[in-house]
Amino acid sequence: MIPKKMQKGGILLKKSPEEAINFFIDNSLEVRILYGTENSSSGVIFTCTLRDGIESPYEMIRSNDFKSPVKELIIKLVGIASEVHNEAADDYEPLKWGGIVSNLPEKKIEQEEAFIREINIQTDVFLKTIEYLDPLCPAPVYASIKKVKADAIAFVTKMRSKATISKTTTRILDDVITNLNSSQIPFLGILGMEVANGYDVLYESYHNGTSQTNVRLYENMARLKNIELALKTGYSQNDFHSGNILVNPTAPGYYKDIPGNVLLIDFGYADKIPSEKLKQIKQYVVDNNYVRALKIFGTFNRPDMVPLDAWPDFYGWMSYSYNNITQTPLVLQDSQFPAINTQLVELNHAHDSAIDDRIAVFNSDSHRDERGNYPLLPLSNAIKNNLFEGLIHGGKKKKKLKTKRNKKYSKNKNLTRRKRIRRNRITR
């Protein structure tokens, strides 16, 4: 008998989170490194693809993929400091799980608190941007810190058994197992995320023959997503290198008459934007001066106090100070701003138009009796409050969203439909 479906992690689950991810890996066709992410300073990210003919334990809650089966997961593995040394994680020697066998950069040990913070931020971002079924990031579906060595090794060994194609993947997973055995990785942090088929990192677009026109399109989608992240949540992702941006070049329905979509991943360095800089970004967006708004992102520091402008070849593309295609510094002249701003404004309008179309479909009276398949948009707080329960070791159910917002909505319930659906959208 198929168990009753439950809402967890922003998607529909037919099993407990632990059972679901283990079932998914056991029945996967392939586990492979997500190329472009292996050079990050902490953690490694993999994709896990379900075999054809296997019923997925997950169903999506995003736009055109709504209630379709999840066929691909992203799994991030992170070395976590033990309780004894948790306050001094920086004292650990850099891990060799990128160096024992695979000759990749060494990895840092993270504090447990930092890993939990990353999960909470991604959960918060997902909840605050899901209202029109177009979240900025994948939904977290599983999170755990494996503190028993045998449990951690068993999980990684399960992944290793499905890594049969990519030699780089097998080498990195072997490194993880070796470091777990030697206690160089004291505890193992695991974060699982859903993603639709057809997404790959932006990094690949620079190397797989994608046209410059399309690369620029995906970069602009990512720039707008980062602006939307700032305006809706107050966060900057702060690690927006091309390995932390997922691109689907054919996804329909996210930009009017323009195929494609992007998602942001890896919120390990995310931080709140200083209020004065956030105020400047908002004003520039109101003025349709997106280039000036994006230039501000280049002035941020990561939480580890590394200034983003110290790594132009990683982060400079966001603020137009580096050309990722030619891999050379870029200096924009003021005379170039209007044409670039026009491109971004038009793309943002295409995004808004796609949302309007989605609202029309989901809110249609013809779907009045099918609200399980076509929930009213924007999603109500009641629905969003049911999406997430504690992900780390069965934590308590996430508290309901602030009632202040509900009261504000109630006071303004007589606003026109057009004004209501514009709430929380990027200001044009």
VMD Tcl script that draws the C-alpha trace (Angstrom):
set ca {
  {0.00 0.00 0.00}
  {1.38 3.45 -0.94}
  {1.77 5.64 2.17}
  {-0.23 8.84 2.38}
  {1.67 11.77 0.87}
  {3.08 14.37 3.24}
  {4.28 17.90 2.70}
  {7.92 18.24 3.68}
  {10.78 20.32 2.34}
  {8.62 22.19 -0.15}
  {7.69 19.04 -2.06}
  {5.37 16.08 -1.68}
  {6.92 13.08 0.07}
  {5.64 9.52 0.13}
  {8.22 8.42 2.74}
  {10.06 9.94 5.68}
  {12.94 12.27 4.65}
  {15.55 9.67 5.65}
  {13.76 6.84 3.85}
  {13.14 8.98 0.79}
  {16.74 10.03 0.16}
  {18.07 6.52 0.79}
  {15.46 5.07 -1.58}
  {16.41 7.68 -4.19}
  {20.13 6.87 -4.00}
  {19.53 3.11 -3.91}
  {17.48 3.40 -7.10}
  {19.61 5.98 -8.87}
  {21.20 5.52 -12.25}
  {24.21 7.71 -11.53}
  {25.86 9.91 -8.92}
  {28.32 12.45 -10.30}
  {30.15 15.57 -9.23}
  {28.41 18.78 -10.25}
  {31.28 20.15 -12.32}
  {32.13 23.76 -11.59}
  {31.44 23.32 -7.86}
  {34.46 21.20 -6.97}
  {36.69 24.25 -6.49}
  {34.65 25.71 -3.64}
  {36.44 26.19 -0.32}
  {34.17 23.88 1.69}
  {32.01 20.97 0.67}
  {31.41 19.20 -2.63}
  {28.13 19.02 -4.55}
  {26.86 15.99 -6.46}
  {23.83 15.18 -8.59}
  {21.89 11.96 -8.23}
  {19.63 10.80 -11.08}
  {16.79 8.31 -10.56}
  {16.54 5.31 -12.89}
  {13.73 5.22 -15.43}
  {10.75 3.17 -14.36}
  {11.23 3.89 -10.63}
  {8.48 5.85 -8.91}
  {10.06 8.92 -7.33}
  {9.37 9.53 -3.63}
  {9.23 13.26 -4.39}
  {6.84 15.49 -6.35}
  {7.64 19.06 -7.30}
  {5.85 22.21 -6.31}
  {7.41 24.52 -8.93}
  {5.59 26.15 -11.86}
  {5.49 24.05 -15.03}
  {6.89 21.07 -13.10}
  {4.13 21.27 -10.49}
  {3.47 17.79 -9.04}
  {5.72 16.13 -11.62}
  {8.06 13.47 -10.20}
  {11.49 14.61 -9.05}
  {14.08 12.67 -11.04}
  {17.23 14.46 -9.89}
  {18.59 15.48 -6.50}
  {21.55 17.66 -5.56}
  {23.50 16.37 -2.57}
  {26.06 18.54 -0.79}
  {28.62 16.94 1.54}
  {30.42 19.12 4.09}
  {33.03 18.32 6.74}
  {31.74 19.44 10.16}
  {33.84 20.11 13.28}
  {33.28 17.96 16.37}
  {31.69 19.49 19.48}
  {35.08 19.61 21.20}
  {36.55 21.82 18.47}
  {33.38 23.39 17.14}
  {34.29 26.86 18.38}
  {37.67 26.64 16.65}
  {36.83 25.03 13.32}
  {39.36 27.32 11.65}
  {42.10 25.59 13.65}
  {41.63 22.41 11.65}
  {44.13 21.65 8.96}
  {42.54 21.94 5.48}
  {41.04 18.63 4.40}
  {42.71 16.54 1.75}
  {39.46 15.13 0.39}
  {40.27 17.03 -2.72}
  {43.92 16.08 -2.55}
  {44.49 12.49 -1.44}
  {43.48 10.93 -4.74}
  {41.76 13.53 -6.87}
  {44.22 16.45 -6.93}
  {41.48 18.99 -6.29}
  {41.69 21.96 -3.90}
  {41.66 21.27 -0.18}
  {38.46 21.82 1.79}
  {37.78 23.63 5.05}
  {36.01 22.13 8.05}
  {32.81 24.05 8.85}
  {31.29 24.76 12.22}
  {28.04 22.95 12.89}
  {26.34 26.28 13.52}
  {27.40 27.59 10.10}
  {26.02 24.52 8.33}
  {22.66 24.78 10.11}
  {22.59 28.49 9.30}
  {23.08 27.69 5.59}
  {20.13 25.27 5.66}
  {17.94 27.78 7.48}
  {18.79 30.54 5.01}
  {18.02 28.37 1.98}
  {14.75 27.28 3.60}
  {13.88 30.93 4.28}
  {14.75 31.95 0.70}
  {12.63 29.13 -0.73}
  {9.62 30.03 1.43}
  {9.85 33.76 0.68}
  {10.08 33.24 -3.09}
  {7.67 30.33 -3.68}
  {4.49 32.44 -3.76}
  {4.20 32.27 -7.58}
  {5.76 28.78 -7.89}
  {9.02 30.33 -9.10}
  {11.44 29.99 -6.15}
  {14.98 31.32 -6.45}
  {16.57 28.10 -5.19}
  {15.88 24.38 -5.04}
  {13.82 23.14 -2.10}
  {15.86 21.50 0.66}
  {14.44 17.99 1.08}
  {16.91 16.43 3.50}
  {19.50 17.68 5.97}
  {21.50 15.81 8.55}
  {24.76 15.91 10.45}
  {26.03 12.35 10.71}
  {27.92 12.24 14.01}
  {28.30 8.44 14.13}
  {31.24 7.50 11.90}
  {29.63 4.29 10.67}
  {26.46 6.12 9.61}
  {28.45 8.76 7.71}
  {30.58 6.15 5.94}
  {27.50 4.09 5.07}
  {25.82 7.10 3.43}
  {28.88 8.04 1.36}
  {29.51 4.39 0.43}
  {25.95 4.21 -0.87}
  {26.66 7.22 -3.09}
  {30.01 5.73 -4.12}
  {28.30 2.52 -5.31}
  {26.32 4.59 -7.83}
  {29.31 6.61 -9.08}
  {30.28 4.37 -11.96}
  {30.84 6.83 -14.81}
  {32.87 9.81 -13.56}
  {36.36 8.98 -12.30}
  {36.55 12.39 -10.61}
  {33.40 11.57 -8.65}
  {34.69 8.21 -7.46}
  {38.01 9.74 -6.42}
  {36.37 12.50 -4.37}
  {33.98 10.08 -2.66}
  {36.94 7.81 -1.91}
  {38.66 10.83 -0.35}
  {35.60 11.50 1.83}
  {35.49 7.89 3.05}
  {39.24 7.92 3.76}
  {38.94 11.12 5.79}
  {35.91 9.83 7.70}
  {37.81 6.67 8.61}
  {40.78 8.70 9.87}
  {38.51 11.24 11.64}
  {39.97 14.06 9.51}
  {36.28 14.65 8.82}
  {34.88 14.52 12.38}
  {31.19 14.74 11.38}
  {29.54 14.79 7.95}
  {26.97 17.40 6.98}
  {24.53 16.37 4.25}
  {22.10 18.65 2.43}
  {19.77 17.25 -0.23}
  {17.89 19.48 -2.68}
  {15.35 18.77 -5.40}
  {15.88 20.02 -8.91}
  {14.13 19.41 -12.22}
  {15.89 17.53 -14.97}
  {17.78 19.60 -17.50}
  {19.66 21.92 -15.10}
  {23.43 22.24 -15.17}
  {25.80 24.84 -13.76}
  {26.41 28.11 -15.61}
  {30.11 27.16 -15.57}
  {29.38 24.52 -18.22}
  {27.88 27.12 -20.56}
  {31.30 28.72 -20.94}
  {32.84 25.45 -22.09}
  {30.20 23.43 -23.97}
  {29.73 25.53 -27.11}
  {26.76 27.58 -25.87}
  {26.46 30.75 -27.97}
  {27.61 34.03 -26.45}
  {24.09 35.41 -26.88}
  {22.63 32.63 -24.74}
  {25.41 32.83 -22.17}
  {24.67 36.53 -21.75}
  {20.96 35.69 -21.43}
  {21.63 33.21 -18.61}
  {23.96 35.66 -16.89}
  {21.22 38.31 -17.02}
  {18.67 35.85 -15.61}
  {21.08 35.15 -12.75}
  {21.68 38.88 -12.15}
  {17.94 39.48 -11.89}
  {17.58 36.50 -9.54}
  {20.23 37.98 -7.25}
  {18.44 41.32 -7.27}
  {15.15 39.57 -6.50}
  {16.87 37.72 -3.65}
  {18.01 41.04 -2.19}
  {14.61 42.73 -2.50}
  {12.51 39.84 -1.18}
  {14.76 38.54 1.58}
  {17.43 41.15 2.28}
  {20.15 38.57 1.57}
  {23.05 38.48 -0.82}
  {24.18 34.97 -1.75}
  {27.79 36.29 -1.67}
  {29.25 33.32 -3.55}
  {27.79 33.82 -7.01}
  {30.51 32.16 -9.06}
  {29.34 30.27 -12.12}
  {29.37 26.92 -10.29}
  {26.65 28.11 -7.92}
  {24.12 28.97 -10.63}
  {22.00 26.27 -12.24}
  {20.79 26.82 -15.80}
  {18.03 25.05 -17.72}
  {18.18 26.40 -21.30}
  {14.81 24.95 -22.39}
  {12.56 25.35 -19.32}
  {9.31 27.00 -20.50}
  {7.06 29.42 -18.69}
  {9.51 31.46 -16.61}
  {10.08 34.31 -19.08}
  {7.35 35.21 -21.56}
  {8.23 33.69 -24.96}
  {11.85 33.21 -23.82}
  {12.93 29.66 -22.90}
  {15.23 29.09 -19.94}
  {15.48 29.48 -16.20}
  {18.17 29.72 -13.53}
  {18.35 28.73 -9.85}
  {20.77 29.79 -7.12}
  {22.51 27.19 -4.94}
  {24.99 27.15 -2.04}
  {24.06 29.68 0.65}
  {27.05 28.94 2.86}
  {28.35 32.53 2.50}
  {24.96 34.25 2.36}
  {24.51 37.27 4.58}
  {22.15 40.16 5.15}
  {22.88 43.22 3.02}
  {23.73 46.38 5.01}
  {20.58 48.51 5.20}
  {22.06 51.53 3.43}
  {23.29 49.45 0.51}
  {19.96 47.61 0.27}
  {18.21 50.97 0.17}
  {20.48 52.02 -2.71}
  {19.75 48.81 -4.62}
  {16.01 49.33 -4.22}
  {16.20 52.89 -5.49}
  {18.31 51.96 -8.50}
  {15.82 49.22 -9.40}
  {12.93 51.69 -9.10}
  {14.86 53.93 -11.51}
  {15.47 50.97 -13.87}
  {19.19 51.49 -13.35}
  {20.07 47.83 -12.89}
  {23.76 48.25 -13.73}
  {24.25 50.63 -10.81}
  {22.33 48.24 -8.55}
  {24.53 45.33 -9.61}
  {27.70 47.35 -9.09}
  {26.79 47.45 -5.38}
  {26.99 43.65 -5.18}
  {30.68 43.91 -6.04}
  {31.27 45.94 -2.85}
  {30.09 43.23 -0.42}
  {32.23 41.09 1.88}
  {31.57 37.42 2.55}
  {30.89 36.48 6.21}
  {34.52 35.31 6.43}
  {35.44 38.95 5.63}
  {36.79 38.16 2.17}
  {35.86 41.11 -0.10}
  {34.15 39.94 -3.27}
  {36.15 42.33 -5.42}
  {39.30 40.48 -4.35}
  {38.18 37.61 -6.60}
  {37.11 39.29 -9.86}
  {37.48 36.12 -11.92}
  {34.98 34.41 -9.56}
  {32.50 37.17 -8.81}
  {33.22 40.07 -11.16}
  {30.73 39.00 -13.87}
  {27.82 39.96 -11.57}
  {28.85 43.60 -11.37}
  {30.20 43.88 -14.94}
  {33.85 44.07 -13.89}
  {34.87 40.76 -15.49}
  {34.07 38.96 -18.74}
  {33.68 35.24 -18.04}
  {33.63 34.37 -21.74}
  {36.99 35.96 -22.56}
  {38.28 35.61 -18.98}
  {39.48 39.20 -18.95}
  {38.72 42.28 -16.80}
  {35.87 44.45 -18.02}
  {35.50 48.21 -17.72}
  {32.08 49.57 -18.65}
  {31.66 53.14 -19.84}
  {28.66 55.15 -18.66}
  {27.52 55.31 -22.26}
  {27.07 51.52 -22.24}
  {24.70 51.50 -19.25}
  {21.44 52.39 -21.07}
  {21.60 49.48 -23.54}
  {22.39 46.98 -20.77}
  {19.66 48.39 -18.54}
  {17.17 48.05 -21.39}
  {18.04 44.36 -21.78}
  {17.56 43.73 -18.07}
  {14.30 45.71 -17.89}
  {12.86 43.82 -20.86}
  {13.90 40.46 -19.38}
  {12.34 41.42 -16.05}
  {9.10 42.37 -17.84}
  {9.14 38.97 -19.57}
  {9.48 37.36 -16.14}
  {6.53 39.39 -14.79}
  {4.42 38.52 -17.84}
  {5.11 34.82 -17.31}
  {3.95 35.15 -13.70}
  {0.76 36.88 -14.87}
  {0.12 33.99 -17.27}
  {0.72 31.47 -14.48}
  {-1.68 33.30 -12.16}
  {-4.32 33.29 -14.87}
  {-4.00 29.52 -15.31}
  {-3.87 28.57 -11.64}
  {-6.56 31.02 -10.48}
  {-8.98 30.24 -13.29}
  {-12.54 29.47 -12.20}
  {-12.30 26.31 -14.29}
  {-9.85 24.99 -11.67}
  {-12.05 25.86 -8.70}
  {-12.58 22.18 -7.88}
  {-8.92 21.24 -8.48}
  {-7.13 23.34 -5.89}
  {-4.94 20.37 -5.00}
  {-3.46 20.62 -8.48}
  {-3.99 24.35 -9.03}
  {-3.59 26.23 -5.73}
  {-4.53 29.89 -5.77}
  {-1.59 32.21 -6.41}
  {0.05 33.82 -4.57}
  {0.28 30.84 -2.23}
  {-1.32 31.55 1.12}
  {0.66 31.58 4.33}
  {-1.37 28.55 5.43}
  {0.06 26.53 2.54}
  {3.60 27.85 3.00}
  {3.53 27.09 6.72}
  {2.93 23.44 5.89}
  {5.84 23.13 3.48}
  {8.68 22.76 5.95}
  {9.27 20.90 9.16}
  {12.58 20.79 10.98}
  {15.12 19.08 8.77}
  {18.00 18.50 11.20}
  {17.30 15.48 13.42}
  {13.51 15.90 13.41}
  {13.46 19.48 14.59}
  {10.29 21.21 15.62}
  {7.82 22.36 13.03}
  {8.72 25.73 11.58}
  {6.83 28.54 13.25}
  {4.10 30.24 11.31}
  {5.02 33.32 9.38}
  {4.70 36.63 11.18}
  {1.07 37.60 11.65}
  {1.95 41.23 11.01}
  {2.10 40.47 7.32}
  {-1.24 38.66 7.50}
  {-2.84 41.68 9.20}
  {-1.43 43.98 6.56}
  {-2.89 41.77 3.86}
  {-6.26 41.73 5.63}
  {-6.34 45.51 5.88}
  {-5.70 45.81 2.18}
  {-7.97 43.01 0.99}
  {-10.05 45.48 -0.98}
  {-7.12 46.42 -3.20}
  {-7.54 45.59 -6.85}
  {-6.45 42.13 -7.96}
  {-3.68 43.70 -10.02}
  {-2.18 45.43 -6.98}
  {-2.48 42.33 -4.81}
  {-0.65 40.06 -7.19}
  {2.13 42.62 -7.61}
  {2.96 42.45 -3.91}
  {6.48 41.09 -3.29}
  {7.45 41.30 -6.96}
  {10.56 43.14 -8.15}
  {9.73 46.82 -8.46}
  {9.91 47.87 -12.05}
}
mol new
graphics top color blue
foreach p $ca { graphics top sphere $p radius 0.5 }
foreach p [lrange $ca 0 end-1] q [lrange $ca 1 end] { graphics top cylinder $p $q radius 0.2 }
display resetview
